[in-house]
């Protein structure tokens, strides 16, 4: 898959592709690490957009609310995505620390569980 965009945007998309590629190719710990890393990335992006929205909302910036409020809303969605990915990473951590007998039929493939 090729990354869209140029410059920093292309770097961001390429990094995401590599990160998720490692998760797809790796075992359960790689998936847990990827979920935790994407949670951090979403939270960081949300924080950056929060700051951007504040800058846009300053009186001397002259941007109306219908512009910066959308940036604020996007930041809130990224913070929510971070929380979801953190929950997912935590759920995978529970699987890592659960015996196969306790998990039952609802578990990742045994090869992935065997890596810990």
C-alpha positions, 0 to 999 in steps of 0.5 A, a space after each residue: 500500500 502506498 502512503 498518500 500525501 507528501 512530506 510530513 503527511 507521507 511520513 505519518 502515514 508510512 509510520 502508521 502503516 509500519 506500526 500496523 504491519 508489525 501488529 498484523 505480522 506479530 503475535 499477541 504482544 505485538 498487537 498489544 504494543 501497537 494498541 498501546 502505541 496508537 492510544 498514545 499517538 491519538 492522545 498526542 494528536 488530540 492534544 496538538 489539535 486542542 492547542 491548534 483550536 485555542 490558537 484559532 480561537 484567539 481574538 487576534 486570529 480572526 477565525 470564527 467559532 464554526 472553524 475552531 469548534 470543528 478542530 476542538 471536536 476532532 480533538 475530542 474524537 482523537 482523545 476518545 479514540 485513545 481511550 478506546 485503544 487503551 481499553 483494547 490494549 488492556 483487554 489484550 493484556 488480560 488475555 496474555 495473563 489468562 491461561 488457555 483453560 480460562 479463555 476457552 474457545 474465545 481466544 487468539 490462535 494458540 501460536 500467538 498465545 504461546 509467545 509469552 
